[in-house]
């Protein structure tokens, strides 16, 4: 459909005597890019760690440096994150700290290595499948299209192997 439109636009320009070609090469075509990947590419994260470009799943982890249960969970998440990355699972910390500096220091303390955005940043609402946390730690696991696979207590992240299983296609009989 897009090609027909371009052809007709060029044809009408030629008929009208305009010889400058129409070029749309600079336009981004997100039609084949999964929803979460398209959303994260424009977000300014607090850390230099950017989300994996080809992740199959995303974990939105609501956490904060002042939260005891969050701090207890963080070492386990960081340890599992290395395994998650190999399986193309990306963790994005939704920081509940008041300042970017506090959130960065929290991640640096645990040597987390995953991207972070403050919950107060309006861009967080553009993440497909995102919902505000009722309490912390809280986790939401979505597939690349933004379909929610898990939403609940942050400890649910530790069940990522069960939650992020590849969908097996049923054989036709």
C-alpha positions as CSV (number, residue, x, y, z in Angstrom):
1,X,0.0,0.0,0.0
2,X,2.8,2.4,0.9
3,X,4.5,1.6,-2.5
4,X,1.3,2.3,-4.4
5,X,1.1,5.7,-2.6
6,X,4.7,6.5,-3.4
7,X,4.2,5.5,-7.1
8,X,1.1,7.7,-7.4
9,X,2.8,10.6,-5.7
10,X,5.8,10.3,-8.1
11,X,3.5,9.9,-11.1
12,X,1.5,13.0,-10.2
13,X,4.7,15.0,-9.7
14,X,5.9,13.9,-13.2
15,X,2.6,14.9,-14.8
16,X,2.7,18.3,-13.0
17,X,6.2,18.8,-14.3
18,X,8.0,18.4,-11.0
19,X,11.1,16.3,-11.4
20,X,12.3,16.0,-7.8
21,X,11.8,12.4,-6.7
22,X,9.9,11.6,-3.5
23,X,12.1,9.8,-1.0
24,X,11.0,8.4,2.3
25,X,14.3,6.5,3.1
26,X,14.8,8.6,6.3
27,X,11.4,7.6,7.8
28,X,11.6,5.0,10.5
29,X,9.5,2.0,9.8
30,X,8.6,0.4,13.1
31,X,6.0,-2.0,11.6
32,X,8.3,-5.0,12.0
33,X,9.8,-3.9,15.3
34,X,8.1,-5.4,18.4
35,X,6.3,-2.8,20.6
36,X,8.7,-2.7,23.6
37,X,11.8,-2.4,21.4
38,X,10.1,0.5,19.5
39,X,9.2,2.2,22.8
40,X,12.6,1.9,24.5
41,X,14.7,3.3,21.6
42,X,13.5,6.9,22.3
43,X,13.7,6.8,26.1
44,X,16.5,8.6,27.9
45,X,17.6,6.2,30.6
46,X,19.5,7.3,33.7
47,X,22.4,5.0,33.1
48,X,24.7,4.3,30.2
49,X,23.3,0.8,30.1
50,X,20.8,0.7,27.3
51,X,18.1,-2.0,26.8
52,X,19.1,-5.0,24.6
53,X,18.0,-4.2,21.1
54,X,16.7,-7.7,20.3
55,X,15.2,-8.8,23.7
56,X,12.4,-11.4,23.6
57,X,11.1,-10.4,27.1
58,X,11.3,-7.4,29.3
59,X,11.2,-7.3,33.1
60,X,10.0,-4.0,34.6
61,X,11.3,-4.1,38.2
62,X,9.9,-1.4,40.5
63,X,12.6,-0.9,43.2
64,X,14.3,1.8,45.4
65,X,17.4,2.2,47.5
66,X,15.4,2.9,50.7
67,X,13.3,-0.2,50.4
68,X,14.4,-3.1,52.6
69,X,12.7,-5.9,50.6
70,X,14.0,-4.3,47.4
71,X,17.6,-4.4,48.7
72,X,17.2,-8.0,49.8
73,X,16.0,-9.0,46.3
74,X,18.5,-7.0,44.3
75,X,21.6,-9.4,44.6
76,X,19.5,-12.3,43.4
77,X,18.2,-10.3,40.4
78,X,21.7,-9.1,39.5
79,X,23.0,-12.7,39.7
80,X,20.1,-14.0,37.5
81,X,20.4,-11.0,35.1
82,X,23.6,-12.5,33.6
83,X,21.7,-15.6,32.7
84,X,18.7,-13.7,31.6
85,X,20.7,-11.7,29.0
86,X,21.9,-14.9,27.4
87,X,18.2,-15.8,27.0
88,X,17.4,-12.4,25.5
89,X,15.6,-11.1,28.6
90,X,16.1,-7.5,29.6
91,X,15.5,-6.0,33.0
92,X,14.5,-2.3,33.2
93,X,14.6,-0.8,36.7
94,X,11.7,1.5,37.4
95,X,13.4,3.6,40.1
96,X,11.3,4.9,43.0
97,X,14.1,7.0,44.4
98,X,13.6,10.8,44.5
99,X,16.6,11.7,42.4
100,X,18.4,10.2,39.5
101,X,21.6,10.3,41.6
102,X,20.1,8.1,44.3
103,X,18.8,5.6,41.6
104,X,22.2,5.5,39.9
105,X,24.1,5.0,43.2
106,X,21.6,2.1,44.0
107,X,22.4,0.3,40.7
108,X,26.2,1.0,41.1
109,X,26.2,-0.4,44.6
110,X,24.8,-3.8,43.3
111,X,26.8,-3.6,40.0
112,X,23.4,-4.2,38.3
113,X,24.3,-3.2,34.7
114,X,20.7,-2.8,33.6
115,X,18.9,0.4,32.4
116,X,16.9,2.5,34.8
117,X,14.2,5.1,34.5
118,X,12.6,7.0,37.3
119,X,8.9,6.3,37.9
120,X,8.3,10.0,37.8
121,X,9.6,10.2,34.2
122,X,6.6,10.5,31.9
123,X,8.4,8.3,29.3
124,X,7.9,5.3,31.6
125,X,4.2,5.3,30.7
126,X,5.1,4.6,27.0
127,X,6.5,1.1,27.9
128,X,4.0,-1.4,26.5
129,X,2.5,-3.5,29.4
130,X,3.7,-1.0,32.0
131,X,1.5,-0.3,35.0
132,X,2.2,1.8,38.1
133,X,3.3,-0.2,41.2
134,X,0.9,-0.7,44.1
135,X,3.9,-1.3,46.3
136,X,7.6,-2.2,45.9
137,X,9.3,-4.4,45.0
138,X,7.0,-5.2,42.1
139,X,7.7,-6.8,38.8
140,X,6.0,-7.0,35.4
141,X,7.3,-9.4,32.8
142,X,6.2,-8.7,29.2
143,X,7.0,-10.2,25.9
144,X,8.5,-8.0,23.1
145,X,5.0,-7.1,21.9
146,X,4.1,-5.8,25.4
147,X,1.8,-8.7,26.4
148,X,1.9,-9.1,30.2
149,X,3.0,-12.5,31.3
150,X,3.4,-11.8,35.0
151,X,2.6,-8.9,37.3
152,X,3.1,-9.1,41.0
153,X,5.6,-9.1,43.8
154,X,9.2,-8.5,42.7
155,X,10.2,-12.0,43.8
156,X,8.3,-13.2,40.7
157,X,11.4,-12.1,38.7
158,X,13.2,-15.1,40.1
159,X,10.7,-17.4,38.3
160,X,11.7,-16.0,34.9
161,X,12.7,-19.4,33.6
162,X,9.1,-20.6,34.1
163,X,7.5,-17.4,32.9
164,X,9.6,-16.7,29.8
165,X,9.4,-20.1,28.2
166,X,9.2,-20.2,24.4
167,X,5.8,-20.9,23.0
168,X,5.8,-24.3,21.4
169,X,3.8,-24.6,18.2
170,X,1.3,-27.4,18.1
171,X,1.7,-29.9,15.3
172,X,-1.3,-30.2,13.0
173,X,-2.8,-33.7,12.9
